[in-house]
């Protein structure tokens, strides 16, 4: 029985992740689950496509008895395997060990279909990485010694659709597709979900003994199903809103049913969801607090388009409080009115549904909220915070790449990271007086400063292109707001970067 793939796709909020999670649990109960990976855009550990294959292999080692030593053998024979192309990784770490394992299977290891779930592929950073991962999986499937079933879920992004329609590797395998946006059973599934969640509220809410035994009635459930328009995200957000321990569930349900009108003919698919989002934001008691909430959401949005190190830092409560000049614990209090939209776990804030950003960034949907949700303002605040708390506080000189302590290579790497973050925020953000003053006094690096930069311990061959981009962004930000600054040519930036590369290679050869 050959391995195969199944693509489950659909728009935001149709329940792709919920279905993937449910299938994972059911297959796990039947001992038919091989491995899972749930991508999440706002999590620095779960949006990196380079961690997908090693994570799946690690889980498969637990699934298939005897696979571990075979994988270790491949890694010992090829220590830099984890830095190679995805197709090489999956071939060496999965396909080949499984082939060798299948030669002498143990008695309890019957080759039977097992499920590998890869959820939210579109939330993996960079479209080219998404495509590379799909090609890697497709190229491995015909060589699989075991009948693994790959369930891949994503939004129908153009590059993913194009790959499924035209890529030779994907055309050569069995890859069934299912559009969840056109699921005729969606209403029934949402009704089952609502019944289950309301039963949980009746049993576990702190005011459960005050709720009628048959609450809510069937008519209320039917109205919520109708207003969901086939989108699980609406039903899930309503449930989180109603189950708040700080409010009466019956009052909140009545409020939702009264304030949100049934969809009219010709309404857009997210009309009801937008109304629900607006209703939740209307529950914020003051415009000042609403503005701060939007700034917090703006920080999370900006960080979701950043590197993994910055994203992991900017989702932490203490970093958000530092950027906005708040006291410790203020973020938890501030976000309490919108806890049906965000979650705070271990002092870290995360967005529950990325469609919230779609809503906030579309003026036709969010209206006046778009004014408060201002990414450019967030970039300016983040640049000021990085300048004060990271760059100036960490002994960095005013020069971009020349630091005071040449012997501390870890400090040098940290300084470059902070400057790259600062450069990006300067490029996209508003410049206040503090930033302008710093930028006016900034010493611009040229190739002559190359001898002062000890890049021995850095992987320059991997970082040279990002370094070139960092410098270009930073100089562009300078030339925009500092009248006397002249943008250096791209060739001079190339000379600087290539000089650093040569210096690094010479230094490494002498060590």
C-alpha positions in Angstrom: 0.0 0.0 0.0 1.8 3.2 -1.1 2.1 6.5 0.8 -0.1 9.4 -0.2 -1.1 13.0 0.6 -4.3 14.8 1.2 -4.7 18.6 1.0 -7.4 20.2 3.1 -7.8 23.8 2.2 -10.2 26.7 2.8 -10.5 30.4 3.8 -9.9 31.8 7.2 -12.0 30.4 10.0 -13.6 27.4 8.2 -12.2 25.0 10.8 -9.0 23.6 9.1 -7.0 23.5 12.3 -9.9 22.3 14.4 -10.5 19.4 12.1 -6.7 18.6 11.9 -6.6 18.6 15.7 -9.7 16.3 16.0 -8.3 13.9 13.5 -5.0 13.8 15.3 -6.7 13.0 18.6 -8.8 10.2 17.0 -5.9 8.6 15.2 -3.8 8.9 18.4 -6.5 7.0 20.3 -6.4 4.2 17.6 -2.6 4.2 17.6 -2.6 5.2 14.0 -1.0 8.7 14.4 2.6 8.9 13.3 3.5 12.6 13.8 2.0 16.2 13.8 3.2 19.7 13.3 0.9 22.7 13.7 2.4 25.9 12.2 1.5 29.1 13.9 2.5 32.5 12.4 2.9 34.3 15.7 5.1 31.7 17.4 8.8 31.8 16.6 9.2 28.1 17.2 6.2 27.1 15.1 6.5 29.3 12.0 10.0 28.1 11.0 9.8 25.7 8.1 13.4 24.4 8.9 12.1 22.8 12.0 9.3 20.8 10.3 11.3 17.7 9.1 13.5 17.3 12.2 10.3 17.6 14.4 8.4 15.0 12.4 11.4 12.6 12.5 11.8 13.0 16.2 8.1 11.9 16.7 8.5 9.1 14.2 11.4 7.7 16.2 8.8 7.2 19.0 6.3 5.7 16.6 8.4 3.2 14.9 10.4 0.9 17.2 14.0 0.6 16.1 14.0 3.7 13.9 16.0 5.8 16.4 19.4 4.1 15.9 19.1 4.2 12.1 18.4 8.0 12.2 21.3 8.6 14.6 23.6 6.6 12.3 22.7 8.9 9.3 23.3 12.1 11.4 26.7 10.8 12.7 27.7 10.0 9.1 26.6 13.5 7.9 26.8 16.0 10.8 25.7 19.0 8.7 22.6 17.1 7.5 20.2 19.5 9.4 21.5 22.4 7.4 20.9 20.8 4.0 18.0 21.2 1.6 14.6 19.9 2.8 14.6 17.2 0.2 18.0 15.9 1.4 16.8 15.9 5.0 13.6 14.0 4.4 15.5 11.5 2.2 18.3 10.9 4.7 16.4 11.2 8.0 13.0 9.6 7.0 12.9 7.7 3.7 16.2 5.8 4.0 15.9 4.8 7.7 12.3 3.6 7.1 13.5 1.6 4.1 16.1 -0.1 6.2 13.7 -0.7 9.0 11.2 -2.3 6.7 13.7 -5.0 5.7 13.4 -6.6 9.2 10.2 -5.3 10.8 9.6 -6.3 14.4 6.6 -8.5 15.2 4.4 -5.7 16.4 5.3 -3.4 13.6 2.8 -4.2 10.8 3.1 -1.9 7.8 -0.3 -0.2 8.1 -1.4 3.4 7.2 -0.4 6.0 9.7 -1.2 9.7 9.7 1.2 12.6 9.6 -0.5 16.0 10.1 1.0 19.2 8.8 -1.4 22.0 9.7 -1.4 25.6 8.6 1.4 25.4 6.0 0.5 28.9 4.9 1.6 30.2 8.4 5.1 29.0 7.8 7.5 31.9 7.0 8.2 32.7 3.4 6.2 31.3 0.4 9.4 29.7 -1.1 9.9 27.7 2.1 6.3 26.5 1.9 6.8 25.4 -1.7 10.1 23.7 -0.9 8.5 21.7 2.0 5.7 20.6 -0.3 8.1 19.4 -3.0 10.2 17.6 -0.3 7.2 15.7 0.9 6.0 14.9 -2.6 9.4 13.7 -3.7 9.6 11.4 -0.6 6.2 9.8 -0.9 7.0 7.4 -3.9 10.1 6.2 -2.0 8.3 5.5 1.3 8.6 2.0 2.6 5.6 2.4 4.9 2.1 3.6 3.9 2.2 7.0 5.6 -0.7 9.4 4.9 0.3 13.1 4.9 -2.6 15.4 5.8 -1.7 19.0 4.8 -3.9 22.0 5.6 -3.6 25.6 4.5 -5.3 28.5 3.0 -5.6 28.3 -0.8 -2.7 30.8 -1.3 -1.9 31.3 -5.0 1.6 29.8 -4.8 0.3 26.7 -3.0 -2.6 26.2 -5.5 -0.1 26.7 -8.4 2.2 24.0 -7.0 -0.6 21.5 -6.6 -1.8 22.2 -10.1 1.5 22.2 -12.0 4.5 20.9 -10.0 5.8 17.7 -11.5 6.6 16.1 -8.1 3.0 16.7 -6.8 1.5 15.6 -10.1 3.4 12.3 -9.8 1.8 11.3 -6.5 -1.7 10.6 -5.2 -2.7 13.9 -3.6 -6.5 14.2 -3.0 -8.0 17.6 -2.2 -10.9 18.9 -0.2 -12.2 22.5 -0.1 -13.5 22.9 3.4 -15.1 26.2 2.4 -17.6 24.2 0.4 -18.3 21.6 3.0 -22.0 20.7 3.0 -21.7 19.3 6.6 -20.2 22.5 8.0 -23.4 23.6 9.7 -23.9 20.2 11.3 -20.3 20.2 12.6 -20.7 23.7 14.0 -23.9 22.7 15.8 -22.1 19.7 17.4 -19.3 22.0 18.4 -21.7 24.5 20.0 -23.6 21.8 21.9 -20.4 20.4 23.3 -19.1 23.7 24.4 -22.3 24.9 26.0 -22.5 21.6 27.9 -19.0 22.4 29.1 -20.1 25.8 30.3 -23.1 24.4 32.1 -20.9 21.9 34.0 -17.7 24.0 34.7 -18.6 27.7 34.8 -18.4 29.3 38.2 -22.1 30.3 37.9 -23.1 26.9 36.4 -25.6 26.2 39.2 -27.6 29.4 38.2 -28.0 28.3 34.6 -31.2 26.6 33.5 -30.7 22.8 32.8 -31.7 23.2 29.1 -29.9 26.4 28.4 -29.5 27.5 25.7 -32.6 26.6 23.8 -32.5 25.0 20.3 -33.5 28.3 18.7 -30.5 30.1 20.1 -28.2 27.4 18.9 -29.8 27.5 15.4 -29.3 31.3 15.3 -25.6 30.9 16.1 -25.2 28.2 13.5 -26.9 30.4 10.9 -24.7 33.4 11.7 -21.5 31.3 11.6 -22.0 31.1 7.8 -20.0 27.9 7.8 -17.0 29.5 9.7 -15.8 27.8 12.8 -14.0 30.9 13.8 -17.3 32.7 14.5 -18.6 29.9 16.7 -15.3 29.6 18.6 -15.1 33.3 19.2 -18.7 33.4 20.5 -18.0 30.6 22.9 -14.8 32.3 24.3 -16.9 35.5 24.7 -19.7 33.7 26.5 -17.6 31.5 28.8 -15.8 34.4 30.5 -15.6 33.7 34.2 -16.1 37.4 34.9 -19.6 37.5 33.4 -22.9 35.7 33.4 -22.9 33.3 30.4 -26.7 33.7 29.9 -26.4 37.5 29.8 -23.5 37.3 27.3 -25.4 34.9 25.0 -28.5 37.2 25.1 -26.3 40.2 24.4 -24.8 38.5 21.3 -28.2 37.4 20.0 -29.7 40.8 20.5 -26.9 43.0 19.2 -25.8 40.9 16.2 -28.5 40.8 13.5 -29.1 37.9 11.1 -27.1 38.1 7.9 -28.8 39.8 5.1 -29.0 38.5 1.5 -25.8 39.6 -0.3 -23.8 40.0 2.8 -20.0 39.3 2.6 -18.9 36.0 4.1 -17.3 37.7 7.1 -20.1 40.2 7.9 -21.2 38.4 11.1 -17.6 37.8 12.2 -16.8 41.5 11.7 -19.9 42.4 13.7 -18.8 40.1 16.5 -15.2 41.6 16.5 -16.7 45.1 16.6 -19.0 44.1 19.5 -16.1 42.8 21.5 -14.1 46.0 21.0 -17.1 48.1 21.9 -17.0 46.5 25.3 -13.8 48.4 26.1 -14.8 51.1 28.5 -12.7 54.1 27.3 -11.2 55.3 24.0 -7.8 55.6 25.7 -7.8 52.0 26.7 -9.0 51.0 23.3 -6.1 52.9 21.7 -3.6 51.0 23.9 -5.2 47.7 23.1 -4.8 48.4 19.4 -1.2 49.3 20.0 -0.6 46.0 21.7 -2.3 44.2 18.8 -0.1 46.4 16.5 3.0 45.2 18.2 1.9 41.6 17.8 1.2 42.2 14.1 4.6 43.9 13.5 6.4 41.1 15.3 4.5 38.5 13.2 6.4 39.9 10.2 9.8 39.8 11.9 12.5 37.3 12.4 12.0 34.5 14.9 14.2 36.0 17.6 12.4 39.4 17.5 8.9 37.7 17.3 9.6 35.6 20.4 10.7 38.7 22.3 7.9 41.0 21.2 5.1 38.7 22.2 6.3 38.7 25.9 4.3 40.9 28.3 7.4 42.6 29.7 8.6 43.7 26.2 5.2 45.0 25.2 5.0 46.9 28.5 8.5 48.3 27.9 7.6 49.6 24.4 4.4 51.3 25.6 5.9 52.6 28.9 3.6 50.5 31.1 4.1 48.9 34.5 4.6 45.2 35.0 1.3 43.4 34.8 -0.5 46.2 32.9 -0.8 44.2 29.7 -2.8 41.5 31.5 -5.2 44.0 32.9 -5.4 45.9 29.6 -6.3 42.9 27.5 -9.0 41.5 29.9 -11.9 42.9 27.8 -10.7 41.0 24.6 -9.7 37.7 26.1 -12.0 36.0 23.6 -9.6 37.2 20.9 -6.2 36.8 22.5 -4.7 34.4 25.0 -2.0 35.1 27.7 0.1 32.1 28.6 3.2 32.2 30.7 3.5 36.0 30.4 3.2 35.7 26.6 0.4 37.2 24.4 -0.8 35.4 21.3 -3.6 36.1 18.8 -6.1 33.3 18.7 -7.2 33.9 15.1 -5.0 35.5 12.5 -8.2 36.7 10.7 -8.3 39.4 13.5 -5.5 41.2 11.6 -7.4 40.9 8.3 -10.3 42.6 10.1 -8.2 45.4 11.6 -6.2 46.2 8.4 -9.3 46.5 6.2 -11.0 50.0 6.7 -14.2 48.7 5.1 -14.4 46.1 7.9 -12.9 47.7 11.0 -13.8 51.4 10.4 -12.5 53.7 13.1 -10.4 50.9 14.7 -8.0 51.2 11.8 -6.9 54.6 13.0 -5.8 53.2 16.4 -4.3 50.1 14.8 -1.4 51.9 13.2 1.7 49.7 12.4 3.8 52.7 11.4 3.3 54.2 14.9 4.2 50.8 16.4 7.4 50.7 14.4 8.3 54.1 15.7 7.7 53.1 19.3 9.6 49.8 18.8 12.5 51.7 17.3 12.7 54.0 20.3 12.4 51.1 22.7 15.2 49.2 20.9 17.4 52.3 20.9 17.0 53.1 24.6 16.8 49.6 26.1 18.9 47.5 23.7 21.4 49.6 21.8 22.4 52.4 24.1 22.0 50.3 27.2 24.2 47.5 25.9 27.4 49.6 25.4 27.0 50.0 21.6 28.8 52.9 20.1 27.0 55.3 17.7 28.5 53.4 14.8 26.3 50.8 13.2 28.7 47.8 13.3 31.7 49.0 15.4 31.3 48.1 19.0 33.3 48.9 22.1 34.2 45.4 23.1 35.8 43.5 20.2 36.6 40.4 22.3 33.0 39.6 23.2 31.7 37.9 20.1 28.3 37.0 21.6 27.9 40.7 22.4 28.8 41.5 18.8 26.2 39.1 17.4 23.6 40.5 19.8 24.5 44.1 18.7 24.1 43.2 15.1 20.7 41.7 15.8 19.5 44.7 17.7 20.7 47.1 15.0 19.0 45.0 12.3 15.7 45.2 14.3 16.3 48.9 14.9 16.9 49.4 11.2 13.7 47.7 10.1 11.6 49.7 12.6 13.3 52.9 11.4 12.5 52.1 7.8 8.7 51.5 8.4 8.0 53.7 11.4 7.4 57.3 12.3 10.6 59.1 13.5 10.2 61.1 16.8 12.7 63.6 18.1 14.7 61.0 20.0 15.2 58.9 16.8 16.0 61.8 14.7 18.7 63.1 17.1 20.3 59.6 17.2 20.2 59.2 13.4 21.8 62.6 12.9 24.8 61.6 15.1 25.2 58.1 13.7 28.5 57.2 12.1 27.9 55.5 8.8 30.2 52.5 8.2 32.3 52.3 5.1 34.7 49.6 3.9 37.6 51.2 5.7 36.2 50.1 9.1 36.4 46.4 8.1 39.6 45.6 10.1 37.9 46.5 13.4 35.1 43.9 13.1 35.9 40.4 14.4 33.5 38.2 12.5 35.4 35.1 13.2 32.6 33.2 15.0 29.8 34.3 12.8 28.5 32.2 9.9 29.1 35.0 7.4 28.3 32.9 4.3 24.8 32.4 5.6 24.2 36.0 6.9 25.9 38.1 4.2 22.7 38.6 2.2 20.7 39.5 5.3 23.5 41.8 6.3 23.3 43.6 3.0 19.5 43.9 3.3 19.9 45.3 6.8 22.3 48.0 5.7 20.2 49.0 2.7 17.1 49.3 4.9 18.9 51.3 7.5 20.5 53.7 5.0 17.1 54.1 3.3 15.6 55.1 6.7 18.4 57.6 7.2 18.1 59.2 3.8 14.3 59.6 4.2 14.4 61.7 7.4 18.0 63.1 7.7 18.3 65.9 5.1 22.1 65.9 4.9 22.5 62.1 4.5 23.2 60.8 1.0 22.2 57.2 0.4 25.3 55.1 -0.5 25.3 53.2 -3.7 24.4 49.6 -3.7 27.9 48.8 -5.1 29.6 50.4 -2.0 27.3 48.3 0.3 28.4 45.2 -1.7 32.0 46.2 -1.3 31.6 46.5 2.4 29.8 43.1 2.7 32.2 41.3 0.5 35.1 42.7 2.4 33.6 41.4 5.6 33.2 38.0 4.0 36.9 37.9 2.9 38.0 39.2 6.3 36.0 36.4 8.0 37.4 33.7 5.7 41.0 34.8 6.3 40.5 35.0 10.0 39.0 31.6 10.1 41.9 30.1 8.2 44.3 31.5 10.7 42.5 29.9 13.7 
